[in-house]
């Protein structure tokens, strides 16, 4: 399998290429680490490769907040400068600066 470094960083604000949501990255898997059932539930024509980083996001859309698991190929940087309103963001991060949240000193043990 192809292995490479993750393009995006923990704390970075990103948006989905196809679906209308954005979020802040709070964890990264170097390659797919979810269930086979989850992966197979994605329609084959848009199913991502497993040999790439997958990101855990505190995600939001116009109507809700949730946790998303997204392949690198489906993410883009979000340059809006707008904060992510997900209620768990400040459990992990401090202020937003230049599209990046700083990891909370309480999380750095």
C-alpha positions as CSV (number, residue, x, y, z in Angstrom):
1,X,0.0,0.0,0.0
2,X,1.0,3.6,-0.7
3,X,1.9,5.4,2.6
4,X,2.6,9.1,2.8
5,X,2.3,11.9,5.3
6,X,-1.0,13.5,5.9
7,X,-1.7,16.7,3.9
8,X,-3.8,18.3,6.7
9,X,-3.0,18.9,10.4
10,X,-4.8,18.5,13.6
11,X,-6.6,21.8,14.3
12,X,-6.9,22.8,10.6
13,X,-10.3,23.8,9.3
14,X,-11.3,21.9,6.2
15,X,-14.3,21.4,4.0
16,X,-15.7,18.4,2.0
17,X,-15.2,18.5,-1.7
18,X,-18.6,17.1,-2.5
19,X,-20.9,17.4,0.5
20,X,-21.8,20.7,2.1
21,X,-20.0,20.5,5.4
22,X,-16.9,21.8,7.0
23,X,-15.0,21.0,10.2
24,X,-11.9,21.0,12.3
25,X,-9.5,18.0,12.3
26,X,-9.1,16.4,15.7
27,X,-7.4,13.1,14.8
28,X,-5.7,11.5,11.8
29,X,-5.4,7.8,10.8
30,X,-2.5,7.2,8.4
31,X,-4.8,4.9,6.4
32,X,-8.4,3.7,6.6
33,X,-9.1,2.5,10.2
34,X,-12.9,2.2,10.3
35,X,-15.1,-0.9,9.8
36,X,-15.5,-2.7,6.5
37,X,-19.2,-2.3,6.8
38,X,-18.8,1.5,7.0
39,X,-16.5,1.5,3.9
40,X,-18.9,-0.7,1.9
41,X,-21.8,1.5,2.8
42,X,-20.3,4.2,0.5
43,X,-21.5,3.9,-3.1
44,X,-18.8,2.2,-5.1
45,X,-18.5,5.0,-7.7
46,X,-17.4,7.5,-4.9
47,X,-15.8,5.1,-2.4
48,X,-12.4,6.4,-1.4
49,X,-9.2,4.4,-1.5
50,X,-8.1,2.9,1.8
51,X,-4.4,3.7,1.3
52,X,-4.6,7.3,2.3
53,X,-5.0,9.4,5.4
54,X,-8.5,9.5,7.0
55,X,-9.4,12.4,9.2
56,X,-11.7,12.7,12.2
57,X,-13.6,16.0,12.1
58,X,-15.8,18.0,14.4
59,X,-18.1,18.7,11.5
60,X,-21.0,21.0,10.9
61,X,-23.5,21.8,8.2
62,X,-26.3,24.3,8.1
63,X,-28.5,22.2,10.4
64,X,-26.4,20.0,12.7
65,X,-23.1,19.2,14.4
66,X,-21.5,15.7,14.2
67,X,-18.3,13.7,14.0
68,X,-17.2,12.9,10.4
69,X,-14.6,10.4,9.1
70,X,-13.3,11.7,5.8
71,X,-10.6,10.5,3.3
72,X,-7.9,13.0,2.3
73,X,-9.0,12.9,-1.3
74,X,-12.4,14.4,-0.3
75,X,-11.1,17.4,1.7
76,X,-10.0,20.9,0.8
77,X,-8.6,23.6,3.1
78,X,-11.3,26.0,4.3
79,X,-10.0,29.6,3.8
80,X,-13.2,31.3,5.0
81,X,-11.7,32.4,8.3
82,X,-15.0,31.5,10.0
83,X,-14.9,29.6,13.2
84,X,-16.3,26.1,13.5
85,X,-19.3,26.2,15.8
86,X,-19.3,22.5,16.8
87,X,-19.8,22.4,20.6
88,X,-16.8,20.1,21.2
89,X,-14.2,22.3,19.5
90,X,-13.2,24.1,22.6
91,X,-12.8,20.8,24.6
92,X,-9.7,20.2,22.4
93,X,-8.7,23.6,21.0
94,X,-8.1,27.2,21.8
95,X,-8.6,30.2,19.5
96,X,-8.7,30.0,15.7
97,X,-5.8,31.8,13.9
98,X,-5.2,31.8,10.2
99,X,-7.4,28.8,9.6
100,X,-5.9,26.7,12.3
101,X,-7.0,26.0,15.9
102,X,-4.3,25.8,18.5
103,X,-4.4,22.6,20.6
104,X,-5.5,23.4,24.1
105,X,-2.7,23.2,26.7
106,X,-5.1,21.0,28.7
107,X,-4.9,18.4,25.9
108,X,-1.0,18.5,25.9
109,X,-0.2,16.0,28.7
